[in-house]
């Protein structure tokens, strides 16, 4: 996990990265999405008007609709304006057409910040910040796309993108506060 204390150093190292790696890492931090979900994100599943991301296929097989914070919406609007691919948010040179490798830029950011981390650590950081803001348990589970069907109560609760919009914005605001970009 990237701790609150380490986040400013990590942020500074990320901001000097090329836009493809910078934006990828910031999206990972601001959404808690899994590596593969980010790599395979298509522009057709990004709705800048409704400020939502749609993941038709996730690790657990369930689709997921996530709201975007103001910060993430702005980042994706800028990214879309300079997009070189109409298909992939994070295009790559290989057969798949999307980014497949992150090791080099993870190593650069780790070296530049002195913070050793993995992409999964950014998922942990996102959800830890959300939990510290007292985001409700079932909203936390939905943000990570963890199933609640083993919990009888969870089966009754509908947590949609609009219900998650407030928590997502609060997490983004807290991240920006921790890195000194927002007060």
C-alpha positions in Angstrom: 0.0 0.0 0.0 1.1 3.6 -0.6 0.7 5.2 2.8 -0.7 8.7 3.4 2.8 9.7 4.4 4.3 8.3 1.2 1.6 9.6 -1.1 3.1 13.1 -1.7 6.5 11.6 -2.8 4.7 9.0 -5.0 2.5 11.7 -6.5 5.5 13.9 -7.4 7.2 11.0 -9.2 4.0 10.1 -11.1 3.5 13.6 -12.3 6.8 13.6 -14.2 6.0 10.4 -16.0 4.9 10.4 -19.7 1.1 10.8 -20.0 0.4 7.1 -20.7 2.0 5.9 -17.4 1.0 9.0 -15.4 -2.7 8.7 -16.4 -2.7 4.9 -15.9 -1.3 5.2 -12.3 -3.6 8.0 -11.4 -6.6 6.1 -12.7 -5.5 3.1 -10.6 -5.3 5.2 -7.5 -8.5 7.1 -8.1 -10.7 4.1 -9.0 -9.1 1.1 -7.2 -9.6 -0.8 -10.5 -7.6 -3.9 -11.2 -4.6 -3.9 -13.6 -6.3 -5.9 -16.3 -9.5 -3.9 -16.1 -7.6 -0.6 -16.6 -5.5 -2.0 -19.5 -8.6 -3.3 -21.3 -10.7 -0.1 -20.7 -12.3 1.0 -24.0 -13.4 4.5 -24.8 -16.9 3.2 -25.6 -17.2 2.3 -21.9 -16.2 5.8 -20.7 -19.1 8.2 -20.5 -17.8 11.7 -20.0 -21.3 13.2 -19.9 -22.6 10.9 -17.1 -19.2 10.7 -15.6 -19.2 6.9 -15.4 -17.0 4.0 -16.3 -18.6 0.7 -17.4 -16.6 -2.5 -17.0 -18.6 -5.2 -18.9 -16.4 -8.1 -17.7 -14.6 -8.0 -14.4 -12.5 -10.6 -12.5 -15.6 -12.0 -10.8 -17.6 -12.0 -14.0 -20.0 -9.3 -13.0 -20.3 -6.1 -14.9 -19.5 -2.9 -12.9 -20.6 0.7 -13.4 -18.4 3.2 -11.5 -18.9 6.9 -11.1 -15.9 9.2 -11.8 -14.7 11.9 -9.5 -14.2 15.5 -10.8 -10.5 14.9 -10.9 -10.8 11.7 -12.9 -13.4 13.2 -15.3 -11.0 16.0 -16.1 -8.1 13.6 -16.6 -10.1 11.5 -19.0 -11.4 14.5 -20.9 -7.8 15.6 -21.5 -6.7 12.1 -22.4 -9.6 11.7 -24.8 -8.8 15.0 -26.5 -5.3 13.8 -27.3 -6.2 10.1 -27.8 -4.4 8.2 -30.5 -6.7 5.3 -30.3 -10.5 5.3 -30.8 -10.7 1.9 -29.1 -8.4 1.8 -26.0 -8.0 4.3 -23.2 -4.5 2.9 -22.8 -3.4 1.8 -26.2 -0.3 -0.4 -26.7 2.0 -1.4 -29.6 1.3 -5.2 -29.3 -1.2 -7.6 -30.9 -3.9 -6.8 -28.3 -3.9 -3.1 -29.2 -3.9 -2.1 -25.5 -1.2 -1.6 -22.9 0.1 -4.9 -21.5 3.2 -4.0 -19.6 3.7 -1.7 -16.6 6.9 -3.0 -15.0 9.1 -0.3 -16.4 7.1 2.7 -15.3 6.4 1.1 -11.9 10.1 0.8 -11.4 10.7 4.4 -12.5 8.1 5.7 -10.1 9.4 3.5 -7.3 13.0 4.8 -7.9 11.9 8.4 -8.3 9.8 8.4 -5.2 11.6 6.0 -2.9 8.2 4.3 -2.5 8.1 0.6 -3.4 4.6 -0.4 -4.6 2.6 -2.6 -6.9 -0.5 -1.8 -8.9 -2.5 -3.8 -6.4 -1.1 -1.6 -3.7 -3.0 1.3 -5.4 -6.2 -0.6 -5.0 -5.4 -1.1 -1.3 -4.6 2.6 -1.0 -7.9 3.6 -2.6 -10.0 1.4 -0.4 -8.1 2.2 2.8 -8.7 5.9 2.2 -12.4 5.2 1.5 -12.7 3.2 4.7 -11.0 6.0 6.7 -13.7 8.3 5.4 -16.4 6.0 6.9 -17.7 4.9 3.5 -20.3 2.2 4.3 -19.2 -1.4 4.1 -21.5 -2.4 1.2 -20.3 0.7 -0.8 -16.7 -0.4 -0.2 -17.5 -3.9 -1.4 -19.2 -2.5 -4.6 -16.3 -0.1 -5.3 -14.0 -3.1 -5.4 -16.6 -5.2 -7.1 -16.5 -7.8 -4.4 -19.7 -9.9 -4.2 -22.1 -9.6 -1.3 -24.3 -12.6 -2.1 -22.8 -14.6 0.7 -24.3 -12.0 3.1 -28.1 -12.2 3.3 -28.3 -8.4 4.1 -26.0 -7.6 1.2 -28.4 -9.3 -1.2 -31.1 -6.7 -0.4 -29.0 -3.6 -0.8 -28.8 -2.0 -4.3 -25.6 0.0 -4.6 -25.6 1.7 -8.0 -23.2 4.2 -9.6 -25.1 7.2 -8.3 -25.0 5.8 -4.7 -21.2 5.5 -5.1 -20.7 9.0 -6.5 -20.5 10.8 -3.2 -18.0 8.3 -1.7 -15.8 8.4 -4.9 -15.7 12.2 -4.8 -14.8 12.2 -1.1 -11.9 9.7 -1.7 -10.6 11.8 -4.6 -10.8 15.0 -2.5 -8.9 13.2 0.3 -6.2 12.0 -2.1 -5.8 15.5 -3.4 -5.6 16.9 0.1 -2.9 14.3 1.1 -0.7 15.3 -1.9 -1.2 19.0 -1.3 -3.2 19.6 -4.5 -6.5 20.5 -2.7 -7.5 22.0 0.6 
